[in-house]
């Protein structure tokens, strides 16, 4: 009799489980109720996760110096990718064939990548520049035949300002593929100035005059000490090079000032700067 009591006790539970199973298997518009509920749960979870991922991305981008338009593009692309993934998961749970949809996405992605080949190359080059950081806003750089001060780095272009106050937008792919020189990454720069003097000039006197020109310039750094070397013997002159160091921000001031003062000191010492000359002899038969 105890066994009969146990069976009578379990019978309602079994009936409830069977009822629940039948309820979940109920067909609604070609979909079972269980799959619809599971898809709804997946949708809610994806909604929460996507919002969380987008929030993390926005916080990370807020710490960068990218333009607001570039930040919006990155966030929108991330949103599209995440929702496309969520859509495929939900369709799979509803037993909807995703093969054709995946094929459609693949073909569309291939066509889009081919049509945006140059744009994508700029995007990936921009990401490379942001990761490696060979320069920052305010640096003076030279890339290929273009030089200027960096105003901002975008996802597609690097904006430069030239000496004559022109704004140039250089594609990221051009900068990433060419030789890049950053003139302001270091605190000091060496100033090299060459002067051609006549062969009759005494080397010691030339050295003394050029060093005097460097000494009177207050922006020339005392260490490393300025130096004058004989650089080359040319056809009509001896080439002397004055080398001194200056703060990076003072480079051009020192460069132009020394060009002027060096000539003055050379002339005061009676040292003549050379110029190309040609001797013509007429020989009669």
C-alpha positions in Angstrom: 0.0 0.0 0.0 2.8 2.5 0.7 3.9 2.0 -2.9 0.5 2.9 -4.1 0.5 6.1 -2.0 3.9 7.1 -3.6 2.5 6.6 -7.1 -0.5 8.6 -6.3 1.8 11.4 -4.9 4.1 11.4 -8.0 1.2 11.2 -10.5 0.3 14.9 -10.3 4.0 15.9 -10.8 4.3 13.8 -13.9 1.1 15.3 -15.2 2.5 18.8 -14.7 5.8 17.9 -16.5 3.9 16.4 -19.4 1.6 19.4 -19.6 4.6 21.8 -19.6 6.3 19.7 -22.3 3.3 19.8 -24.4 2.9 23.5 -23.9 6.5 24.2 -24.9 6.0 22.0 -28.0 2.9 24.0 -29.0 3.2 25.2 -32.6 2.8 29.0 -33.1 3.1 30.1 -36.6 5.4 27.3 -37.5 7.6 27.8 -34.4 7.4 26.0 -31.1 6.7 28.0 -28.0 9.9 26.7 -26.4 12.0 27.9 -29.2 10.3 31.3 -29.2 10.9 31.7 -25.4 14.6 30.6 -25.9 15.0 33.1 -28.7 13.5 35.8 -26.5 15.9 35.0 -23.7 18.8 35.1 -26.2 17.6 38.5 -27.5 17.5 39.9 -24.0 20.9 38.6 -23.1 22.3 39.9 -26.4 20.7 43.3 -25.8 22.4 43.6 -22.4 25.8 42.4 -23.7 25.7 44.7 -26.8 24.9 47.7 -24.6 27.7 46.8 -22.3 30.2 46.3 -25.2 29.3 49.6 -26.7 29.6 51.4 -23.4 33.1 49.9 -22.9 34.1 51.0 -26.5 32.8 54.5 -25.9 34.8 54.8 -22.7 38.0 53.5 -24.5 37.5 55.9 -27.4 36.9 58.8 -25.0 40.6 58.5 -23.9 41.8 58.9 -27.5 42.3 62.0 -29.6 40.1 60.8 -32.5 37.5 63.0 -34.0 34.0 62.6 -32.8 32.9 61.5 -36.3 35.5 58.8 -36.3 34.4 57.6 -32.9 30.7 57.4 -34.1 31.8 55.4 -37.1 33.6 52.9 -34.9 30.7 52.5 -32.5 28.2 52.1 -35.4 30.3 49.4 -37.1 30.6 47.5 -33.8 26.9 47.8 -33.3 26.2 46.4 -36.8 28.6 43.4 -36.3 27.2 42.5 -32.8 23.5 42.7 -33.9 24.3 40.6 -37.0 25.8 38.0 -34.8 22.9 38.1 -32.4 20.5 37.8 -35.4 22.2 34.6 -36.6 22.0 33.1 -33.1 18.3 33.9 -32.8 17.6 32.5 -36.2 19.5 29.3 -35.4 17.5 28.8 -32.2 14.2 29.2 -34.2 15.4 26.5 -36.6 15.6 29.0 -39.5 18.2 28.1 -42.1 21.0 30.7 -41.9 23.0 29.2 -44.7 21.6 31.5 -47.4 21.8 34.5 -45.0 25.5 33.8 -44.2 26.2 33.4 -48.0 24.4 36.7 -48.6 26.5 38.5 -45.9 29.7 36.9 -47.4 28.9 38.1 -50.9 27.9 41.6 -49.6 31.0 41.8 -47.5 33.2 40.8 -50.4 31.6 43.3 -52.7 31.9 46.0 -50.1 35.5 45.3 -49.4 36.4 45.4 -53.1 34.6 48.7 -53.6 36.1 50.2 -50.4 39.6 48.8 -50.9 41.4 52.1 -50.6 39.2 53.3 -47.8 39.8 50.1 -45.8 43.5 50.4 -46.4 43.4 53.9 -44.9 41.4 52.5 -42.0 43.9 49.7 -41.2 46.8 52.1 -41.7 45.1 54.5 -39.3 44.8 51.8 -36.7 48.5 51.0 -37.2 49.4 54.6 -36.6 47.2 54.8 -33.5 48.8 51.7 -32.1 52.5 52.4 -32.9 52.1 56.2 -32.3 55.1 57.4 -34.4 53.9 61.0 -33.9 51.3 63.0 -31.9 49.4 66.2 -32.4 51.9 69.1 -32.5 54.8 67.2 -33.9 56.5 68.4 -37.1 56.8 65.4 -39.5 57.9 64.8 -43.0 56.4 62.0 -45.1 57.4 61.6 -48.7 57.3 65.1 -50.2 54.9 66.4 -47.6 55.9 68.1 -44.3 54.0 70.0 -41.7 52.8 70.1 -38.1 50.3 67.4 -37.1 46.9 68.8 -36.2 45.0 65.6 -35.7 45.0 61.9 -36.6 41.8 60.5 -38.0 40.7 57.0 -39.1 41.2 58.0 -42.8 43.5 61.0 -42.9 46.3 62.7 -41.0 45.8 66.5 -41.1 49.0 68.6 -41.4 49.6 72.4 -41.3 52.4 73.6 -43.5 54.8 76.5 -42.9 52.7 78.7 -45.1 49.6 77.9 -43.1 48.0 75.4 -45.5 46.0 72.5 -44.2 46.8 69.2 -45.9 44.9 65.9 -45.4 47.3 63.0 -46.1 45.8 59.5 -46.5 46.9 57.2 -43.7 48.0 54.5 -46.2 50.4 57.0 -47.8 52.0 57.9 -44.5 52.2 54.2 -43.3 53.8 53.1 -46.6 56.4 55.9 -46.9 59.5 56.9 -44.9 58.4 59.0 -41.9 60.6 61.6 -40.2 59.6 63.1 -36.9 61.6 66.3 -36.3 60.2 67.2 -32.9 60.2 63.8 -31.1 63.5 64.7 -29.3 64.1 67.7 -27.1 67.2 68.9 -29.0 68.4 69.0 -32.6 71.7 69.5 -34.3 72.1 72.5 -36.6 74.5 71.9 -39.5 75.6 74.9 -41.6 78.1 74.6 -44.5 80.2 77.4 -45.9 82.5 77.4 -48.9 85.7 79.5 -48.5 88.6 80.1 -50.8 91.6 77.8 -50.6 93.8 80.7 -49.5 91.8 81.0 -46.2 93.5 79.7 -43.1 91.5 76.8 -41.5 92.2 78.0 -38.0 90.9 81.4 -38.7 87.8 80.0 -40.3 87.2 77.8 -37.3 87.6 80.7 -34.9 85.2 83.0 -36.8 82.5 80.3 -37.0 82.8 79.4 -33.4 82.5 83.1 -32.5 79.3 83.3 -34.4 77.9 80.3 -32.5 79.1 81.7 -29.1 77.2 85.0 -29.5 73.9 83.2 -30.1 72.2 82.7 -26.8 70.0 79.9 -28.1 73.0 77.6 -29.0 73.5 75.0 -26.3 76.9 74.9 -24.7 76.7 71.1 -24.5 77.5 69.3 -26.8 80.0 72.1 -27.6 79.9 73.6 -31.2 82.4 72.3 -33.6 83.8 73.2 -37.0 85.1 70.6 -39.4 86.5 70.5 -42.9 83.8 68.7 -44.8 85.1 68.6 -48.4 87.5 70.0 -50.9 85.6 71.2 -53.9 86.6 72.5 -57.3 86.6 76.2 -56.3 86.3 76.1 -52.5 87.0 74.3 -49.2 83.7 73.3 -47.5 83.6 74.0 -43.8 80.7 72.8 -41.6 79.6 74.4 -38.4 77.8 71.9 -36.1 76.0 73.0 -32.9 73.0 72.0 -30.9 69.8 73.8 -30.0 66.4 73.1 -28.4 64.0 71.7 -31.0 61.6 74.7 -30.8 64.6 77.0 -31.4 66.0 75.1 -34.4 65.0 77.5 -37.1 65.7 80.6 -35.1 69.3 79.4 -34.6 69.6 78.2 -38.2 68.7 81.5 -39.8 70.6 83.6 -37.2 73.8 81.7 -37.7 73.5 82.0 -41.4 73.6 85.7 -41.0 76.1 86.1 -38.2 78.6 83.6 -39.6 79.1 85.6 -42.8 79.5 88.7 -40.7 82.3 87.1 -38.6 84.0 85.7 -41.7 84.1 89.0 -43.4 85.3 90.7 -40.2 88.2 88.3 -40.1 89.1 89.0 -43.8 88.0 85.5 -44.9 86.4 85.5 -48.4 83.6 83.1 -49.2 84.2 81.3 -52.5 82.0 81.0 -55.5 82.2 78.9 -58.6 84.5 80.3 -61.3 85.8 79.2 -64.6 89.1 80.2 -66.2 89.0 80.5 -70.0 92.2 80.5 -72.0 92.2 81.3 -75.7 95.0 79.5 -77.5 96.0 80.7 -81.0 97.4 78.2 -83.5 
